[in-house]
Amino acid sequence: MLAMVMRQVGGPLVLEHRPDPEPCPGEVRIRVEACAVCRTDLHIIDGDLPQAVYPLVPGHEVVGRVEAVGAGVAGPRPDTRVGVPWLGHACGHCVYCGTGRENLCDAPGFTGCTRDGGFASHLLAEAAFTIPLDASLDPVATAPLLCAGLIGWRTLRMAGEAVIVGLYGFGAAAHIVAQVCRWQGRRVFAVTRPGDGEAQSFARSLGAEWAGGSDEALPEPLDAALIFAPDGRLVPTALAAVRKGGRVVCGGIHMSDIPRFPYDLLWGERAVLSVANLTREDARTFFEIVPQAGIVTHTRAYPLAQANAAIADHRSGTLQGAAVLVP
């Protein structure tokens, strides 16, 4: 197998040849068809996530086909298509797992973080944490749905019944959430970096009725603000934009420090919430609505060996949509 390996924090990924891994009991070996690059991969490369184990093969938005199964695996069967998301393991017996909140598990495992991920030709995954996918799906178009889509979906659900939704940071997650909002009949305002006309035009093309920079006043108060950019300064900005009783939902796994802000911004029963990981139930409900909502992902494909270029393009913010590695 081939794998792009991160040997140390901050270093480039290095192409390695490795023996094909053999699945242990409960695992499957998957031949990777596509793996999208996520902002979380950048945080892992930068050493922002203390749970990461190095050396490491990143990547947790994986689409592939099962090649081999370990002992005790009843499904998925060989040659079926599956997705492998960020949550790769949960203990199943802590108080969170026992109450349907496996995303908060006390002893979790994460694909491309605590175990090798999909920046490779093959990977191992726990069979129980793979997601069944239709064989007719386009792997490149589907890969971003495995995190940008799933985390975006969970973030939107935490916004409740909000009608006017502000999306802060219009990248891989927001461009999917905007389409879900449009299908659900919500109104979308897109907030980008100041002066980023290309991202604003992209947002309007996906149904945003207003798009502008974070330094601009919004035309109306928001019912909810969903923050996907990892900039803590956006939290007080978003609080100032939501009406009383509104919610600010932070959808990233890592964010820079939130600056001090006056209590008046929070008062009025406004709430600040965070999204932590995802659940298999999130995946089930999200992939049910994907065809109904007519979600189309915008992607740029890169050969596996060009992973460092894909990461650099993602980091620069010049991509409209998602970078996807294709072994």
N, C-alpha and C positions, 0 to 999 in steps of 0.2 A: 504494500500500500504506500501511497504518498501522503505526506502530512506537512502542513505549514506550522512550524513549532516556534513558540515564544520561549526562549531559554532564560530570559531575565527581564525584569521590569524595564520598560522603556526601550528595549532593544528591538531590532527588526525581526520579523518572522523568517525562519530559515526552512527551506525545503529539505525534508528528510525522507529516505526510503526505509520502511519498516516492514517486518513480517505482518501478514494479515492477522488481526487479533482473533482469538478464539472465544466465543461467548461462554461465560460462566452460567451456572444455573440461574434461570430467571431472566437472562439477557438474550438479545438478538444482535447479530452483526448486520449492519446496513451498508449497502453500497450507495454512496452519496451521489445524488443527481444535481443538487444545487444547495447552496448555503448562503444566506444573506448576511451582510455585515450590519451589525447593530451598534448604536452608541455605547451600549454596555461593553462591547468588545474594546472600544477605545478606553473606557475606564479601567478595564483589566490590563490593557497594555500600559496604561499610565500608573498602575499600582494603586488605584483609588479604592479597590475592594479588598479588604483584608482577608476574606475567605478564600481568595484565589490561591491555587496550588501550582507552583512553577517547577520545572518546565511544563508547558501547557500547549495543547492545541485548542485555540479559541473556536467560537462558532456555535450558536444555539438556535438558528433559524434554518433547520435542516429538513430537506425533502429527499427521500431515497427509497430504495427497495430492499426488503429483507433478503439476505443471502443465506444466513445460517441461524439456527435457534439453539439455545442451551437447554439443558435438562429442565423439565417441569413447565415449559412454555407451551400453553395451549393456543395462543395466538399473540401476535399476528403470524401467519404462515409464510414460508418462503415465497418470494417473488411478489408479495403484496406491497403496495406503496404506503408509506407511513411518514409522519412528521415527527421531528424530535425537537421539543421546545426547551426553554430555559430550565424549568423544574424537572430534574431528572430522577429525583428520589424524595420520598417522604417516609418518615418512620412508621406511620400508621397507628401509633398508640399514644402519642402525646395528647394533651387536652385540645390542641388545635386540630390535629388530624381527626380526633374523635367527634368534633363538632363541625365538620365540613369546611375547615379552614386550613387545608394542607399547605397553602401558600405561606402560612406563618409557622410551619413545623419547626420544632426545636432542634431537629437533627436532619436538615435537608441536604440534598445533593444537587448541584447545578451543572448543566451541560456547558462545556467550554469554560468552566470556572474551577470547579472541584473535581471534574472528570473531563477527559479529552472530548472535544467537540467536533464540529463538522467542517472545519477548514482542512479537509482531508478527502481522500478517495473512499475511505471506510471509517466507521466508528461503531463502538458498542453502546447499547442503550438498554436500560431496564425495559423489558417488554411491556410492563404495566403502565409505563409512562410515555409510550409512543401514542401517536394520534392517527387513527385510520384516515386515509385520504383516498379519494376517488382516483382510479387508474387513469382517467381521462384528463386530469388536471395538468397544466403546464408547470413543471417543477420550478422554473425560474420565476414565473409570476406568482407562484404559491409561497415560495420561501419567506418573503417578508411578512406574510400573515402569521408565521409561527412565533413572532414576538412583537413586532411593530403592530400587527393586527390584534393579537391577543391582549397585549398590555393596553393598547388604545381602547379596545372593547371594555376591559375591566375599568379603565379610567372613566369612560363615558357612562358606564352603569352607575358609578359612584356619584355622578352628577345628578342622579335622580330624574325628575320630570322636567328638568330645565329646558326652556324653549329657546332662549337666546344663549348660544354657547360660544365662548371665546377660546380659540386654539392658539396658544403661545408657543411659537416654534413650529414652523410648517415644514416638517421633514417626513421621514418614513412613516411614523405613527399618525401624524396629523392628516396626511393626505389620504389615509384609509378612513380615519374617524370622520373626516368631512363628508365622505361618501355615505357612511352609515347615517350621519345626522340628516343629510338631504333625504335619504330613503325614509327616515322616521318622521320627517316633516319638521325638524328643528331648523332654526336659523343659525348660520355660522358667520362669525367674525374671525378673521385670521390676523394674528399679530406676529410680525416678523422682526428681524433685525432692522434698525433704522436704515432706510434707503435701499432695501433689498427688493427692487422692483420686479426682478425675475420671479422670486418666491411669491410675491403678491399676485402677479399675473397667473401663476400656477394655481394659487388658492382660488382665485375667481373662476378659473376654468373648471374647478371641481365643485362649484356651487356656493362658494363663500360670497355673501352679498356685500361684504366690506372687507378690505384687506389694507393694512397699513403698518407702519413701524411702531415699536413699543414706546416711542417718544411722541406719538400722536394720540389725540383724544378720540375715544370711540364714539360713534354716533348715538348709541343708546347704552344704558346700563345692562350688564350681563346678568343672566340667572346663574351661570356657572362659568368658571374659567378653568381650562385644562392646560396644565403647563408641561410641555415635553422638552423644552430647552433646559439644560442643566445649570441655569443661572438663578441663584437665590434672590437676586435683586428683583426678579419678576414677581415674587410673592407679594410684597406690598403694592407693586404696580397693579397686580390683578385684584387684590383686595379693594383697591380704590375704584376698580372698574365694575365690581359686582354690586348689585342692589342688596338691600337688607334681606337677610335670610338666604343669601346666595352662598355658593360653595366654590372654593379654590382647591382643585385636585392636582397634586403633584405626581406625575406619572413616571418619573425617572427613578432609577435605583440609586443614583448619586446626584448631588446638587451642591453647588458652592454655598457658602454660608448665607443665611438670610439676614439682611441688615436689620437693625432696630427700626421699629415703626411705631407710630402713636396708636394707642388703644382704640381711638376713634375709628381706625380702619377695620378693626375686628368687631367692634361693637355693632349691635343691630342683628345679632344672631347669625353673623357670617361665620363660616367654618373653613378651616384649612385641614385638608386630608392628604394622606399619602397612599400610594398603591405599592404593595409589596408582592412581587412575583405574580403567580397565576395559579389557577387550579385546573384540573382536568375537566371540571364542569364548565369553566370558562371556554375551554376549547370546544366542548360539545355544542354549547349554545352558539358560539361564534361561527363555527363552520356550518351550522344549520342556516344562518342568515346570509352567509357570503353570496350564494347564488341568488337569493331573493333580492338582496340589495344591489346586485349587479356590480360588485366591487371590482375595480380594475386597478392593479398595482402598476406603478411606473418604475421601471428597473433599468439598470445598466449592467450587462454581464461582463465578467472578467474571467480569464483562465485562472485556475487555482494558483499557479506559480506567480501570478500578479497580485497576490493578496495585499502586499504592502502598498501597491498603487491604489487599490480599491479603498484601503483604510485611509490613505492620505486624501483621496477625493472626498470621502465621507467626512473626514475631519474638517476639511476646508469649507464645507457648507455649500459647495458649488453644485452638488447633485440635486436634482429634482426627483425625489423618490428614494430608491434604495439601490445600493451596490450588491451584486449577487455573484458569488464565486461558483464556477462550473468546473468540476474536475474533468 
